[in-house]
């Protein structure tokens, strides 16, 4: 599930990187080189979103709904490790 959700920001960041690369082709030498480096960096960062989504999916990270149910039920749930911290 996390993998498919990570494709949304990946798409937006890839479009941004392409726009930066396209607009840098119309610039002068110094700005052109900076735009190419920036576009490459943005596209590399875009690759991290699906990697993080795949890791979260295959590592068995619980869903957001499961985490919220665990937090609102007094700290019981698979995600909660350190015990209930209520003041006694």
Phi, psi and omega in degrees: 000314180298326181298315182292325178291328181290345179287339179291305177293332178298316179298316180296319182289325177294320177296319177298316179297319178295319178298317178297316180296318180294316182289336179286339179289339181268000186263176177280177191304307184296314180290326179297314180295317178299319179295322178293318178294316180297319179296319178297319180294318180295320180291326175294318178295328178295330179289341181286333180298309179293328177296316178293322177294320178293320178298313181296325180290311186277343179277351178082028176296131182293157181290163180299320179298320178293321177296318181294319177298322179293321180291322184274356178255022175088022174087025174250134181160165183295328185282338188275116188253319193274007177087171182281129183255035180283148180281125180256000000 
